[in-house]
Amino acid sequence: MTMGRPPRDRRTEILEIAGPLFLEHGYQGTSMSRIAAALGGSKGTLYSYFSSKETLFEAYLQDKVQAEAWVFELPNHADDPGSVLTLLGKRFLALLADETSIALLRLFYHESPRFPEIGRIFYETCILKFRKMLEAYLAKAQSNKLLDIPCMATAADHFLALCQATFLMPLMLCIRREITEQESDVAVKYAVGAFLKAYGNGTATRHSV
């Protein structure tokens, strides 16, 4: 009896093939037929794992987010917000400058007006997930009386916006291709300093880099 391929292996293979096709051809330009052709199988094979192109795309994005979740996995201690936010800021800018990350952002900005569902998938799967991880850390630091934050979600958005403000549009528009370590250090230093001036209580601000 011939042993079949383990279901998880086949699913992973589909996602590994579909992902680059989405990035190259966009969501609209990547049909299930095109994915099946690249896979070397039939559309029936795809539909046995994913009920639609939308669910396949969502699974691809969830896998990408899971692989990058470590960026927002912060130390358990909350006694030094400056150091922890510096660590996060540098990780975040490295993720932002990643070629796949930028390609995905371009895809969402371009296609979400025509396909709002993929915008929702990105927002819920990626943006909200990562923001909640940062919110959890900020809440812990606030419970230690190191921060004074009236709204955790807003504060988390503010910090990430401060980190990426200098780089996001130049990367999106292909004006720049990378963020150097020195540029990252400077941007994060100012982002952490501004954040702690806005939300610190004096004790946290002294830890600012």
Secondary structure, DSSP 8 states (H G I E B T S, - for coil): ------HHHHHHHHHHHHHHHHHHHTTTT--HHHHHHHHTS-HHHHHHH-SSHHHHHHHHHHHHHHHHGGGG---S--S-HHHHHHHHHHHHHHHHTSHHHHHHHHHHHHHTTT-HHHHHHHIIIIIHHHHHHHHHHHHHHHHTTSB--S-HHHHHHHHHHHHHTTTHHHHHTTS-S---HHHHHHHHHHHHHHHHHHHB-STTGGG--
